[in-house]
């Protein structure tokens, strides 16, 4: 089945996260998806650019929080204002997706819906678009929910996993029925997944028809399904206040837990892409070039790095400043605005604890 024979294709970019593992670069008014972590572009801009040629411009939607609506409009001036889906508050991915699906279904009841985070690094673009087209073709039966899995390269404990079942016949890319979803494992379990084979990292990217995901919500989670139905009714009537009230009735749950783990018909396509969700500063070492001593610098807006007798450091700097390293190893150094962070690389995954400490100390201006 080709795109020309499919229902119309819409893409929803989820851009409401806070990115606390990227503090102090990531703040409430400038979260991770706003940062130019790769190639000098804000991550959300790069995400939208990857959709060029796949979806019509007026079929691209951004789901985010109310407080980020205006900043996103400035970053994406070509995004029509009615394609901004504003969440009244953060309630995890299931309510976000329900709101977006209801909003799209109100104007295009049989639309095919792509869902993708705003803060992933993905290449090449042609392979990315090909996998989405493949997922959209699978979803045309009006029942199958499609996700995308990344072939694991190491026993990651920070990703969820998808266990592959029977292969799908007649596909242009490897696809499988999903046997199970596995939460973030411990090291021994992750090593077992790699030895066993048949496990993929869960990318958090999805394709389905809007009618299919709304039916799946009703079947898997009565509370979520009722809220989604109320959102759809409000969206059809263009009643914004009722739409927001309905959103607030939805339970705070992830889409994996609320729907995907329970749905009877889920497929996974093995993604032929280079992918990184850039979960913390050390991840920059995998996506940005290093100097001869293994130091990685992401410097934006006039920042630069001077390093001597220093090895294996990660530096993020923004603004007209120079970061100088002398005789240090395996540090994360972040210099932005009114804050400087220095920590060992092996502690950078725990920055949420530092953010909570800053919050508890009453220094809200730093958040």
N, C-alpha and C positions, 0 to 999 in steps of 0.2 A: 504494500500500500504506500503510495507516495503522499507528500504533503498536500498536493493539489486535491486529493480525494478525502482528506481528513477534515474533521471539524476544525474551526479556526484555532490557531495556536496563540496562547497567551503566556507570558512569563511574569512570575511574581518574584521580586528580589526582596528577601527578608533583611531588613537593615535596622533592627531595633536594639541590637545587643550593646552592652556597655564595654566589653573588652578589658576587664580589670587586670588581666595578666599583662597588659601593655601600659599600665600606669608607670610614670606620670605623663607619657605621651598621649595616652587615651584618657579623656576626661568625660564628664557628663555631657558637655556641649560639643565634644569632638571625640567620639568613640573610635574604636579600632578601624572601622570601615571607612573613616575619613582620612586615615593616615596614608601617606605615599610610601608604602613599604617596599614596593617593587616598581621599577621603571618610572618613578617620579609622579605617577598618577595616584590619586586617592583610590582605595580599593573598590569602593562602590562605583566609581567612574569606569574602572577597568572591567568590572562585572557587567555593567550596562553595555559597554563597547563590545564585549564578547557575543552579545545577542544580535549585533548588527547583521542583517541579511537573513536571520532566522525567523524573527517575528516582525510584524508591522510595528512601526514606532508607537502607534496608539494602542498596541496590545502589550506594552511593557508597563508593569505596575511596580510600585515600591511600597512595601509595608513597613511602617516604622512607628515610633512613638510620637505623640503630639509635640513634645519638646524638640524633636529633631526635624519636624516638618519644614520649617523655614530654612535651616541650614542645608537640608538636602535639596530644596528648591534652588538655592544659590549654587550648589555644586552641579546640579543637573538642570540648567535653565531651559532645555528643550523638553523636559518631562511635563506633559500637561498636568495642571493642578488636580484635575479630576481623576488622575491615575496615581495619586498619592493616597494610600490606604492608611489612615491614622488610628492607632490603637490608643484607647483612653488610658491604659496602664499596661505594664508588662505582665503577661499571664502565660508565658512559655509558647511553644510553637503550635500546639494544637488549636488554641483560640485564634492565634494569628492566621493560620491557614484557613480556619473556618470563616473568618471575616473576609479574607481575600476571595475564597471560593464563592461565598454568598454574593459578594460585590460583583464578581465577574458573571456568575450565573444569572444575576438580575438583568444583565444586558446581552448575554450570549449563553443561553441555557445548556448548550451541548459543547461548550468550548473545551479544548484540551489545555491543561494548565501545567506549566513547568514551575517548580518551586526550587529556588536556589539561594543560598546565603550570599551576602554581599561581601564577605571577607575571606574568600578563598583565592589562592593563586593557582591558575589552570593554564595549561598550554599542551599542544597547539590548539588554536581556535577552531580549525577545520575539523579536527578529531572530536573536539567538544561538541560542536554543532551536530556532527554525524551521530554521536551517541544519543543526543536529545531527540533527533529525528527517529532513531531506532526505538527509543522508549515511547515516543508519541505513537508510532505505528502499533506497538504492542498494546497500548492503552485504548486503541480504537474499538476493542470489543465492548467497551462501556462498563467493564467490571474489574479489570486487572489494574492494580496499583503498582507502579513501577518505581524502583529505586536503582541507584547506581553504586557499584562496589569498586574499590581500588585494590588491585593485587598487592598484598602486603609485602614489604621489603625487609621488615624486621618485626620482632614481637612487641608491637606497640601496646602499651597499657592505657594510653590516653584516648583511644578510639574505640567505638563500638564495632562489632563484627556482624557480618551477614553470612549465615551458613547456606551454601548452595545445595539445592536438591536436583531434581531431574532437569536435564538440558531442554531448552525450548527448540523445537524443530524449525528449520527454514528461516533462521535469522541471519542477518548480515554481520552482526556482532555476537559474541558469545553471550547467551542469556540463559537464565535458570529460574525454575520455580524456587521460591525462598522456603527453606526448611525451618529456619528459626533466626531470630535476632538475638545476639548476645551482648550484654552490657559490657562496659569497659572491664577487661579481665585483669587479674594479677599476672605477674611475669610468667609464672609456670604455666598458667592456662593459655596465655598468648603463645608461648613456645609450643604448646600442644596443638594449637590451631595451625601453626605454620607446618608442623610435622605432618599433621593429618591431611593438609590440603583441603580445598573446597571451601575455604573461608576468605572473605573479602572485607576490607575496611568499609565501614558504613560512611558514605560521603555526605549524607544529609541533603542530597539532591533528589528530587522526585518528579515524576510525570504521571498525570491521571486526567480523566475527564472530570469536569466539575460535578456532574451528576453522580459519578461513581464515588468520589470522595465524600460527598454529602451523604449518600446512602451508607457508606462504610462507617461514617461517624455515628449515624443513627443505630446501626447494628452493633457497634463495638462499645459504645459509651453513651448511655441514655441521656445523661446530663449534658454532655457535649453536643449530642445530636439535637436535643431540644433547643439549646442555645443557637446552634447553627441554623435551624429552621426559623427561629425568631429573627436572626440576622437576615436571612434570605427574604422573609416577608417584609421587613423594614426596608431592605435595599430595593426591592421591587417598587415600593411606594415612595422611595426617595426620602424617607424620614430619618434624618441623621441622628436625632436624639434617641429615637427608638432603636436604631442600629447600635449605638453606643451602649444603651442599657442592656440590649441582648448580649453584646460582647461581654459585659461584666457578669453575666450569668454563667459564662463558660468556666469550667474548672481549670485550675492551673496545672496543665499536664503537657508533656511533650507529645508530638505526633507519633513517635515510635511507640511510646507506652500506651497512649490512648487508643490508637488505631492500628498501626502497622503490625504490631505483635499479635493482634487478634484477628486481623482480616484474613479471610479464607483464600484469597486469590491475589498473591503478591509475587512479582517477578523482579529479578535483579539482572542488570546488564553490567558486564565487566567493562569498566571504562578504559578506553585506550588513550589515556591522557597522563600528563604529569600533574600531580595534584598535591596541594599542601593547604591545610586549614590555618597555618601560621598561628598556632595556639599560644605561643609565648615568644619572648625575645630570642631565645636560643634557636628557634626555628628559622630565623633569618640566615643562619649559617648554611641552610640547605637551599636557599633561593637567591642569595646575593653573593657576589664574588668575594673571595678572600685575597689578602695580600700574601707575600711569600712566607710570612710567619703565622698565617692562619687567622689573622684579625679580619673581621667583617665589619664594614661600616656602611650604614644607610644614613646619608647626610642630605638634608633637604634645605632649600631656601638659603643657600650661602654657607652652610655649615661644612666643616672639614675635620679631618683626623690627622694628627701627627703621632706616630708611634715609634718608640725606640726600645730595644731589648724587651719587647712585649709580645706575647704569643697567645693565640686562641681566644681573643676577646671579641665580644659583640658590642658594637657602638651604634646607638641611634641618636642623632642630633638634628635639631631643626632650628633654623634662624642663623643670623650672622655671628657665629661663634666657632672657636676651634677647641676640640677636645684633644688633649695631649696625654698620651700614655707612656710611662717610663718604668720599666722593670716589673710589669705586672702580667699575670697570666689568668686565663679562664674567668674573666669578669664580664658582667653586663654593665655597661655604662650608658645612661640615658640623660641627655641634657636638652631640656625644652622649657621655654617660657620661664617660670619662676621656680623650677624644681630640677634637681639633679639626683639621679638614682645610681647607686653603686652596689652591686651584690655579686656573689659567686654565681656562675652559670647554673650550678646544680640547685640553687635556691630560687631561681627565676620562675619556676613553675608554681611557687607558693606565694606569688605576689598578692593574691587575694587577702592573705593574712595581714600583709602590710597595709593594704588599702583599708581594711577594717580597723587597724590600729590608728591610722590617720583619721578615720571617721570618728572613732571613739575619743580621740584627743580634741575633737571640736574644730578641726581645721578643714571645714567644709569647702573653703575656697580653693583648696588643692585638688578637690574631686570634681 
